[in-house]
Amino acid sequence: MKKGQVLEGVIKEVVFPNKGIVEVENETKTVIVKNGVPGQKVRFSINKIRKGKCEGRLLEVIEKSPVEVEPSCPHFGICGGCTYQNLDYPTQLAMKEKQVKDLVDSVCQNYEFEGIKGSPRQFAYRNKMEFSFGDEVKDGPLALGMHKRGSFYDIVTVDQCEIVDDDYNKILACVLEYFKETDLSFYHKLSHQGYLRHLLVRKGQKTGEILIDLVTSTQSVPSLEGLKDRLLELELEGRIVGLLNTLNDSLADVVQNDETKILYGQDYFYEELLGLKFKISPFSFFQTNSLGAEVLYETARSYVGETKDKVIFDLYSGTGTIAQMLAPVAKKVIGIEIVEEAVEAAKVNAALNNLDNCEFIAGDVLKAIDLVKEKPDLIVLDPPRDGIHPKALLKIIDFGVDRMVYISCKPTSLVRDLEVLQGRGYEVVKVVGVDMFPGTGHVETVVLLSHKKPDSVINVKVEFGEGEDKVPLGEIAKKAEAYKPKERVTYKMIKEYIEEKYGFKVHTSYIAEVKRSLGLPMYDAPNAVEELKHERKHPTPEKVEAIKDALKYFGVI
């Protein structure tokens, strides 16, 4: 295979995140191609070859997969928002379940896997949408919607979007029609000229309250009274409680708040989860699937278990949602979050729900955790997509709590952290996936970890010193050194050794395969896996020898 080559093949499976593994006839290597589903025959071009791995760009679906269905959304395939609306929901869930289990199986064994929990709604589930202004083709008419699949510049108007309710589509159509009647231009990313940037719409699924935020540059100062009047005249199922204009002159294509003006009503709305009320501002983090969030947090709450008279740390606490779920049945909950606005929102929401045993601290977990005087009885972790900072994770482990619950929005970073946790005295008890984003490749995972306890304790009375029936201290020191446990060898150590010495990377499954071939028992190798749960590629002879060399270097063999 070479870069630029056009090939055809069948997608054997899709691994997280959205990576189709394509088998090509008469080729030993497989190719990673995104945006496909298992069973499709596809044509693609090789666009990246690095350290023996090939990636391709999807050009065409030649033959549909037997599992494909007709997507209900008219924008699917053009819009870059959803990837799996051409699969029925049970098939989507089965695929995500397998992705989570395969990843966890690569570093864990002897745990209970509880499958995956689906979203209560497959469609119209989002409580927030961020639309962009632009054009569908260069110099074409004004568009308002989502980026086209694979494009940074082109926008497709999604006025029939299926993952939001019809109020969003009516608001989008109203705003687009209004600005088409003006001479106001959208903000051009290359020239940095123009006025219209984004339209942010948030709606409480339980309360029906709607907050609309028009994000613009400061290059024009038009009156927006006409827009306000048109929006308030719309016949909606929900109720508009606030219309805002956020000014953003940042060069980056992100919704950034330089200044926000209230055009109508208020700059927040309310949502309810599991009997609690939350005040949400335009830029507050809040789970975008309210009904799915109830499933996620109920699951986490059940994993936490008994909390009476316990101090709980909620790390990476966001707006304090999890903390407030646990506070009514705990002695105290302490949340730590780096985003100051989220911390202030958490404090407001705790007061709103009459919870006086919550404390929220603004700061990086790595540093702020040292400032907390209380010691936790259990810990809940809900980190961002990249997982937990390695140094912060070691500090968390040092608390030695009996139980931890880890909520992850990216299973690849989750398994990296699980490997460290297992190497330092924790075992994975059970795991479950939770689908918060039907139609997309995203999936949440909830993990219960328990601190390992010794099988038994023996009390021995020993007298130290010189003389009969006494043990010399010097002898004790020698024996302690002789029986000093070896440093635990982890996948990461082996990978780093191989990459530094040989210049290429190896997958954890390759290391596991070599260990099995050498007959290594579980406790002699890092997080060994007894058997692969599905067929994988096998390591090349070169990589086998490199892995054996690393195992010898670290004294495993």
C-alpha positions as CSV (number, residue, x, y, z in Angstrom):
1,M,0.0,0.0,0.0
2,K,1.1,3.5,-0.7
3,K,-0.2,7.0,0.0
4,G,-2.8,8.1,-2.6
5,Q,-3.6,4.6,-3.7
6,V,-7.4,3.9,-4.2
7,L,-8.6,0.6,-2.9
8,E,-11.7,-1.4,-2.1
9,G,-12.5,-3.5,0.9
10,V,-15.1,-4.6,3.4
11,I,-15.5,-3.1,6.9
12,K,-15.0,-6.0,9.2
13,E,-15.8,-4.1,12.4
14,V,-15.9,-0.6,13.8
15,V,-13.8,0.0,16.9
16,F,-13.9,3.1,19.1
17,P,-13.9,5.9,18.1
18,N,-15.7,5.4,14.8
19,K,-12.7,3.5,13.2
20,G,-13.8,1.0,10.6
21,I,-11.3,-1.9,10.2
22,V,-11.2,-2.6,6.4
23,E,-9.9,-5.8,5.0
24,V,-8.5,-5.6,1.5
25,E,-8.3,-8.6,-0.8
26,N,-4.7,-9.9,-1.3
27,E,-3.4,-7.5,1.3
28,T,-2.1,-8.5,4.7
29,K,-2.6,-5.1,6.3
30,T,-5.9,-3.7,7.3
31,V,-6.8,-0.1,6.9
32,I,-8.7,2.3,9.2
33,V,-11.5,4.1,7.5
34,K,-13.9,6.3,9.4
35,N,-17.6,7.0,8.9
36,G,-18.6,3.5,7.8
37,V,-20.5,0.6,9.4
38,P,-19.7,-3.1,9.6
39,G,-20.4,-5.1,6.5
40,Q,-20.2,-2.2,4.0
41,K,-18.0,-2.6,0.9
42,V,-16.2,0.7,0.5
43,R,-13.8,2.5,-1.9
44,F,-11.2,4.7,-0.1
45,S,-7.9,6.4,-0.7
46,I,-4.9,5.9,1.5
47,N,-4.1,9.2,3.1
48,K,-1.8,8.2,5.9
49,I,0.9,5.5,6.5
50,R,2.7,5.7,9.8
51,K,4.7,3.1,11.6
52,G,3.1,0.3,9.7
53,K,-0.5,1.6,10.1
54,C,-2.6,2.7,7.2
55,E,-5.5,5.1,7.3
56,G,-7.9,5.8,4.4
57,R,-10.5,8.4,3.5
58,L,-13.9,7.1,2.5
59,L,-14.7,7.9,-1.1
60,E,-17.8,5.8,-1.7
61,V,-20.0,3.0,-0.3
62,I,-20.1,0.4,-3.1
63,E,-22.4,-2.0,-1.4
64,K,-24.6,-1.4,1.7
65,S,-24.2,-3.5,4.8
66,P,-26.9,-6.1,5.5
67,V,-27.5,-4.4,8.8
68,E,-28.1,-0.9,7.3
69,V,-31.5,0.7,7.5
70,E,-32.9,3.8,5.8
71,P,-32.0,6.9,8.0
72,S,-35.0,8.9,9.0
73,C,-33.0,12.2,8.9
74,P,-32.9,13.9,5.5
75,H,-29.6,15.5,6.3
76,F,-27.8,12.2,7.2
77,G,-24.6,11.6,5.2
78,I,-24.2,15.3,4.3
79,C,-24.3,16.7,7.9
80,G,-21.3,15.9,10.0
81,G,-23.3,15.6,13.2
82,C,-24.4,12.0,13.2
83,T,-22.6,8.8,12.0
84,Y,-24.9,5.9,12.7
85,Q,-28.4,6.9,11.8
86,N,-28.3,4.2,9.1
87,L,-28.2,1.5,11.8
88,D,-31.3,0.6,13.9
89,Y,-30.9,1.4,17.6
90,P,-30.4,-2.2,18.9
91,T,-27.5,-2.5,16.4
92,Q,-26.0,0.7,17.5
93,L,-26.2,-0.4,21.1
94,A,-24.7,-3.8,20.3
95,M,-21.8,-2.2,18.5
96,K,-21.0,0.3,21.3
97,E,-21.3,-2.5,23.9
98,K,-18.7,-4.5,22.1
99,Q,-16.4,-1.5,21.7
100,V,-16.5,-0.9,25.5
101,K,-16.1,-4.5,26.4
102,D,-13.2,-5.1,24.0
103,L,-11.3,-2.1,25.4
104,V,-11.9,-3.0,29.0
105,D,-11.0,-6.7,28.3
106,S,-7.6,-5.6,27.0
107,V,-6.6,-4.5,30.6
108,C,-9.0,-6.2,33.0
109,Q,-10.2,-9.7,33.8
110,N,-12.6,-11.3,36.3
111,Y,-15.0,-8.4,36.4
112,E,-18.8,-8.2,35.8
113,F,-19.8,-6.6,32.6
114,E,-23.4,-5.4,32.7
115,G,-23.8,-4.6,29.0
116,I,-25.1,-1.2,27.9
117,K,-28.0,0.9,28.9
118,G,-29.8,2.8,26.0
119,S,-31.0,6.3,25.9
120,P,-34.7,6.7,26.8
121,R,-35.1,8.6,23.5
122,Q,-33.4,7.7,20.2
123,F,-34.5,11.0,18.6
124,A,-35.2,14.5,19.9
125,Y,-33.0,13.8,22.9
126,R,-30.6,16.9,23.0
127,N,-31.1,19.9,25.2
128,K,-28.5,22.0,23.5
129,M,-27.5,22.7,19.9
130,E,-24.8,25.0,18.5
131,F,-25.5,26.0,14.9
132,S,-23.1,27.8,12.7
133,F,-23.7,30.5,10.0
134,G,-22.0,30.0,6.6
135,D,-22.8,28.9,3.1
136,E,-23.3,25.5,1.6
137,V,-21.1,26.3,-1.4
138,K,-18.6,29.1,-1.9
139,D,-20.4,32.4,-2.4
140,G,-23.8,30.6,-2.1
141,P,-26.8,31.7,-0.1
142,L,-26.7,32.1,3.7
143,A,-26.9,28.8,5.6
144,L,-27.4,28.0,9.2
145,G,-26.8,24.6,10.6
146,M,-24.0,22.0,11.0
147,H,-20.7,21.6,9.2
148,K,-20.8,19.3,6.3
149,R,-19.2,15.9,6.8
150,G,-15.4,16.3,6.3
151,S,-15.6,20.1,5.8
152,F,-14.3,22.9,7.9
153,Y,-15.9,25.6,5.9
154,D,-19.2,24.4,4.3
155,I,-22.4,24.5,6.3
156,V,-25.6,22.4,5.7
157,T,-28.9,23.9,6.9
158,V,-30.4,21.3,9.2
159,D,-34.0,22.5,9.6
160,Q,-35.3,18.9,9.9
161,C,-32.7,17.7,12.5
162,E,-33.9,14.5,14.2
163,I,-31.9,14.6,17.4
164,V,-33.7,17.7,18.7
165,D,-37.4,18.4,19.0
166,D,-39.3,20.6,16.5
167,D,-38.9,23.8,18.5
168,Y,-35.2,23.9,17.6
169,N,-36.0,23.5,13.9
170,K,-38.6,26.3,14.0
171,I,-36.2,28.6,15.8
172,L,-33.4,27.8,13.3
173,A,-35.7,28.4,10.3
174,C,-37.0,31.7,11.8
175,V,-33.5,33.1,12.4
176,L,-32.2,32.0,9.0
177,E,-35.2,33.6,7.2
178,Y,-34.8,36.8,9.1
179,F,-31.1,37.3,8.3
180,K,-31.6,36.3,4.7
181,E,-33.7,39.4,4.4
182,T,-30.8,41.6,5.6
183,D,-27.4,42.4,4.1
184,L,-25.6,41.1,7.1
185,S,-22.8,38.6,6.2
186,F,-21.7,35.5,8.1
187,Y,-18.2,35.6,9.7
188,H,-15.6,34.3,7.2
189,K,-13.0,32.1,8.9
190,L,-10.2,33.0,6.5
191,S,-10.7,36.8,6.1
192,H,-12.1,37.2,9.7
193,Q,-14.7,39.5,8.2
194,G,-18.5,39.3,8.8
195,Y,-21.1,39.5,11.6
196,L,-23.1,36.3,12.1
197,R,-21.2,33.5,13.8
198,H,-23.3,31.0,15.7
199,L,-26.8,30.3,17.1
200,L,-26.9,28.6,20.5
201,V,-30.3,27.1,21.5
202,R,-30.8,25.3,24.9
203,K,-34.1,23.9,26.2
204,G,-35.0,22.1,29.4
205,Q,-36.6,18.7,28.5
206,K,-38.4,18.6,31.8
207,T,-39.3,22.3,32.1
208,G,-39.7,23.4,28.5
209,E,-37.8,26.6,29.1
210,I,-35.9,27.8,26.0
211,L,-32.8,30.1,26.0
212,I,-31.6,31.5,22.6
213,D,-28.2,33.1,22.1
214,L,-27.1,34.7,18.9
215,V,-23.3,34.9,18.7
216,T,-21.9,37.6,16.5
217,S,-18.8,39.7,16.0
218,T,-18.7,43.4,16.8
219,Q,-18.2,44.4,13.1
220,S,-21.8,45.5,12.8
221,V,-24.3,46.9,15.3
222,P,-27.7,46.3,13.9
223,S,-31.0,46.4,15.8
224,L,-32.2,43.0,16.7
225,E,-35.7,44.0,17.8
226,G,-37.2,42.6,14.6
227,L,-35.6,39.2,15.3
228,K,-36.8,39.3,18.9
229,D,-40.4,40.0,17.8
230,R,-40.4,37.1,15.2
231,L,-39.0,34.6,17.7
232,L,-41.6,35.5,20.3
233,E,-44.4,35.1,17.8
234,L,-43.4,31.5,17.0
235,E,-45.8,28.7,18.1
236,L,-43.6,26.5,20.1
237,E,-44.2,23.6,22.5
238,G,-41.7,25.2,24.9
239,R,-41.5,28.8,26.2
240,I,-38.7,31.3,25.4
241,V,-37.4,32.7,28.6
242,G,-34.4,34.5,27.3
243,L,-32.9,35.9,24.1
244,L,-29.3,36.9,24.2
245,N,-26.6,38.4,21.9
246,T,-23.1,37.2,22.7
247,L,-20.2,39.2,21.2
248,N,-17.2,37.2,20.1
249,D,-14.3,38.6,18.1
250,S,-12.0,35.6,18.7
251,L,-10.3,34.4,15.5
252,A,-11.0,30.8,16.5
253,D,-14.2,29.1,15.3
254,V,-15.6,28.6,18.8
255,V,-18.5,30.0,20.8
256,Q,-16.6,32.4,23.1
257,N,-18.1,34.9,25.5
258,D,-16.5,38.3,25.3
259,E,-19.7,40.0,26.3
260,T,-23.4,39.0,26.5
261,K,-26.3,41.3,26.1
262,I,-29.9,40.4,27.2
263,L,-32.3,41.2,24.4
264,Y,-35.3,39.7,26.2
265,G,-36.0,37.9,29.5
266,Q,-33.1,36.4,31.4
267,D,-29.7,34.8,30.7
268,Y,-30.5,31.4,32.2
269,F,-33.1,28.6,32.2
270,Y,-34.0,25.8,34.5
271,E,-33.8,22.0,34.0
272,E,-34.7,19.2,36.4
273,L,-33.0,15.8,37.0
274,L,-34.0,13.1,39.4
275,G,-36.1,15.6,41.4
276,L,-33.4,18.3,41.6
277,K,-33.5,21.7,39.9
278,F,-30.6,23.2,38.0
279,K,-30.0,26.8,36.9
280,I,-28.1,26.7,33.6
281,S,-26.5,29.7,31.8
282,P,-25.6,29.8,28.1
283,F,-22.1,28.4,28.6
284,S,-22.6,26.2,31.6
285,F,-21.6,22.5,31.2
286,F,-24.6,20.3,31.5
287,Q,-25.2,16.9,30.1
288,T,-26.8,17.4,26.7
289,N,-29.3,14.5,27.0
290,S,-31.3,15.2,30.2
291,L,-33.2,11.9,30.2
292,G,-30.0,9.9,29.4
293,A,-28.3,11.8,32.2
294,E,-30.8,10.4,34.6
295,V,-29.9,6.9,33.5
296,L,-26.2,7.7,33.8
297,Y,-26.5,9.3,37.3
298,E,-28.9,6.6,38.6
299,T,-26.3,4.0,37.5
300,A,-23.5,5.9,39.2
301,R,-25.5,6.3,42.4
302,S,-26.2,2.6,42.5
303,Y,-22.5,1.8,42.0
304,V,-21.6,4.2,44.8
305,G,-23.6,2.0,47.3
306,E,-23.9,2.8,51.0
307,T,-23.1,6.5,51.7
308,K,-24.6,7.1,55.1
309,D,-22.2,9.1,57.3
310,K,-19.6,9.1,54.6
311,V,-17.5,12.0,53.1
312,I,-17.5,11.8,49.3
313,F,-15.1,13.5,46.9
314,D,-16.7,14.4,43.5
315,L,-13.6,15.1,41.4
316,Y,-14.0,17.0,38.1
317,S,-17.5,17.9,39.4
318,G,-18.6,20.3,36.7
319,T,-21.8,22.1,37.8
320,G,-22.1,19.7,40.7
321,T,-24.8,17.4,39.3
322,I,-23.4,14.2,40.8
323,A,-22.5,15.8,44.1
324,Q,-26.1,17.0,44.5
325,M,-27.4,13.5,43.6
326,L,-25.4,12.1,46.5
327,A,-25.6,14.9,49.0
328,P,-29.0,13.9,50.5
329,V,-27.7,10.5,51.5
330,A,-24.1,11.4,52.5
331,K,-22.5,13.2,55.4
332,K,-20.7,15.6,53.1
333,V,-19.8,15.9,49.4
334,I,-16.8,17.9,48.2
335,G,-16.5,18.8,44.6
336,I,-13.4,20.0,42.8
337,E,-13.7,21.6,39.3
338,I,-11.2,23.7,37.3
339,V,-13.8,25.9,35.6
340,E,-14.7,28.7,37.9
341,E,-18.0,29.5,36.2
342,A,-19.1,25.8,36.7
343,V,-18.2,26.0,40.4
344,E,-20.3,29.1,40.9
345,A,-23.2,27.4,39.2
346,A,-22.8,24.4,41.4
347,K,-23.0,26.6,44.5
348,V,-26.1,28.3,43.2
349,N,-27.7,25.0,42.4
350,A,-26.9,23.5,45.8
351,A,-28.6,26.4,47.4
352,L,-31.5,26.1,45.0
353,N,-32.0,22.5,46.2
354,N,-31.5,23.4,49.9
355,L,-28.4,21.2,50.2
356,D,-26.1,22.6,52.9
357,N,-23.6,19.6,53.0
358,C,-22.0,20.3,49.6
359,E,-18.7,22.2,49.2
360,F,-17.3,23.2,45.8
361,I,-13.7,24.2,45.2
362,A,-12.4,25.9,42.1
363,G,-9.1,24.5,41.0
364,D,-7.1,21.9,39.2
365,V,-7.6,18.5,40.9
366,L,-3.9,17.9,40.8
367,K,-3.3,20.9,43.1
368,A,-6.6,21.6,44.8
369,I,-6.8,18.1,46.3
370,D,-3.9,18.9,48.5
371,L,-5.8,21.8,50.1
372,V,-8.8,19.7,51.3
373,K,-8.5,18.9,55.0
374,E,-11.1,16.1,55.0
375,K,-10.3,12.6,53.9
376,P,-12.8,10.9,51.7
377,D,-14.6,7.6,52.4
378,L,-15.2,7.1,48.7
379,I,-14.5,9.0,45.5
380,V,-16.4,9.6,42.3
381,L,-14.4,10.5,39.2
382,D,-15.9,12.2,36.1
383,P,-12.9,13.5,34.2
384,P,-12.9,15.2,30.8
385,R,-12.3,13.2,27.6
386,D,-8.5,12.9,28.1
387,G,-8.9,11.2,31.4
388,I,-7.1,11.9,34.7
389,H,-3.6,13.5,34.8
390,P,-1.1,10.8,35.8
391,K,0.1,12.7,38.9
392,A,-3.4,13.5,40.0
393,L,-4.4,9.8,39.7
394,L,-1.5,8.8,42.0
395,K,-2.7,11.3,44.6
396,I,-6.3,10.0,44.3
397,I,-5.0,6.4,44.8
398,D,-3.1,7.5,47.9
399,F,-6.3,8.2,49.7
400,G,-6.8,4.4,49.8
401,V,-10.7,4.6,49.7
402,D,-12.5,1.3,49.6
403,R,-14.6,2.2,46.6
404,M,-14.3,4.5,43.6
405,V,-16.8,5.1,40.8
406,Y,-15.3,6.2,37.5
407,I,-17.6,7.8,34.9
408,S,-15.9,8.1,31.5
409,C,-16.9,9.7,28.2
410,K,-14.0,8.2,26.4
411,P,-13.3,4.5,26.9
412,T,-9.7,4.6,25.5
413,S,-8.6,7.1,28.2
414,L,-10.6,5.1,30.7
415,V,-8.6,1.8,30.1
416,R,-5.3,3.7,30.4
417,D,-6.3,4.9,33.9
418,L,-7.7,1.5,34.9
419,E,-4.4,0.0,34.1
420,V,-2.7,2.3,36.6
421,L,-5.4,1.8,39.2
422,Q,-5.1,-2.0,39.0
423,G,-1.4,-1.8,39.4
424,R,-1.8,0.1,42.6
425,G,-4.2,-2.0,44.6
426,Y,-7.6,-1.6,43.0
427,E,-9.7,-4.1,41.1
428,V,-12.4,-3.6,38.6
429,V,-15.7,-5.0,40.1
430,K,-18.2,-4.1,37.4
431,V,-18.6,-2.1,34.2
432,V,-21.6,-0.8,32.2
433,G,-21.9,1.3,29.1
434,V,-24.5,4.1,28.9
435,D,-25.5,5.5,25.5
436,M,-26.1,9.2,25.9
437,F,-25.8,10.0,22.2
438,P,-27.8,7.8,19.8
439,G,-26.8,8.1,16.2
440,T,-23.2,9.0,17.1
441,G,-20.0,7.2,18.0
442,H,-19.9,8.5,21.6
443,V,-20.5,6.3,24.6
444,E,-20.3,6.7,28.4
445,T,-18.9,4.1,30.7
446,V,-19.4,3.6,34.4
447,V,-16.9,1.5,36.4
448,L,-17.0,0.4,40.0
449,L,-13.5,-0.2,41.6
450,S,-12.8,-1.8,44.9
451,H,-9.6,-1.7,46.9
452,K,-8.1,-5.1,47.3
453,K,-7.9,-6.5,50.8
454,P,-5.5,-9.2,52.1
455,D,-6.9,-12.7,52.3
456,S,-5.8,-13.1,56.0
457,V,-3.8,-11.4,58.7
458,I,-1.2,-13.1,60.9
459,N,0.0,-11.5,64.1
460,V,3.6,-12.5,65.0
461,K,5.5,-11.3,68.1
462,V,9.2,-10.7,67.4
463,E,11.9,-9.4,69.6
464,F,14.8,-7.5,67.9
465,G,18.4,-7.2,69.1
466,E,21.3,-9.4,70.1
467,G,21.0,-12.5,72.2
468,E,19.1,-15.8,72.4
469,D,15.6,-15.9,70.7
470,K,16.1,-12.4,69.3
471,V,16.4,-11.3,65.6
472,P,19.4,-9.1,64.8
473,L,18.3,-5.8,63.1
474,G,21.1,-6.2,60.5
475,E,19.7,-9.6,59.4
476,I,16.2,-8.1,59.1
477,A,17.6,-5.4,56.8
478,K,19.3,-8.0,54.6
479,K,16.2,-10.1,54.3
480,A,14.0,-7.1,53.6
481,E,16.3,-6.2,50.7
482,A,16.3,-9.7,49.4
483,Y,12.6,-10.0,49.4
484,K,11.9,-6.5,48.3
485,P,9.1,-6.8,45.7
486,K,9.9,-6.0,42.1
487,E,8.6,-2.8,40.6
488,R,5.3,-3.6,38.9
489,V,5.8,-3.8,35.1
490,T,3.0,-2.1,33.2
491,Y,2.0,-2.1,29.6
492,K,3.0,1.5,29.4
493,M,6.6,0.7,30.5
494,I,6.9,-2.1,27.9
495,K,5.5,0.2,25.2
496,E,7.8,3.0,26.1
497,Y,10.9,0.7,26.2
498,I,10.1,-0.7,22.7
499,E,9.3,2.7,21.1
500,E,12.5,4.2,22.5
501,K,14.7,1.2,21.5
502,Y,13.1,0.0,18.3
503,G,11.3,3.2,17.0
504,F,7.9,1.6,16.6
505,K,4.8,1.1,18.8
506,V,3.1,-2.1,19.8
507,H,-0.6,-2.7,20.8
508,T,-1.5,-4.1,24.2
509,S,-3.1,-7.1,22.6
510,Y,0.3,-7.9,21.0
511,I,2.0,-7.9,24.4
512,A,-0.8,-10.2,25.8
513,E,-0.4,-12.6,22.8
514,V,3.3,-12.9,23.3
515,K,2.8,-13.5,27.1
516,R,0.3,-16.3,26.4
517,S,2.7,-17.9,23.9
518,L,5.4,-18.0,26.6
519,G,3.0,-19.6,29.1
520,L,3.2,-16.7,31.5
521,P,0.7,-16.8,34.4
522,M,-1.4,-13.8,35.1
523,Y,0.6,-12.6,38.1
524,D,3.9,-12.8,36.2
525,A,2.9,-10.3,33.6
526,P,1.3,-6.9,33.5
527,N,-2.5,-7.1,33.4
528,A,-2.4,-10.2,31.2
529,V,-5.5,-11.3,29.3
530,E,-6.3,-15.0,29.1
531,E,-7.9,-14.9,25.7
532,L,-8.8,-12.3,23.1
533,K,-12.5,-11.8,22.8
534,H,-12.5,-11.3,19.1
535,E,-10.1,-11.9,16.2
536,R,-7.3,-9.5,16.0
537,K,-4.2,-9.0,13.8
538,H,-1.2,-10.8,15.0
539,P,2.2,-9.1,15.7
540,T,4.9,-9.4,13.2
541,P,8.0,-11.5,14.0
542,E,9.9,-8.2,14.5
543,K,7.4,-7.0,17.1
544,V,7.3,-10.4,18.8
545,E,11.1,-10.3,19.3
546,A,10.9,-6.7,20.6
547,I,8.2,-7.6,23.1
548,K,10.3,-10.6,24.3
549,D,13.3,-8.3,24.7
550,A,11.3,-5.9,26.8
551,L,10.0,-8.7,29.0
552,K,13.5,-9.9,29.5
553,Y,14.7,-6.4,30.3
554,F,12.1,-5.9,33.0
555,G,12.7,-9.4,34.5
556,V,9.4,-10.9,33.6
557,I,11.0,-13.8,31.7
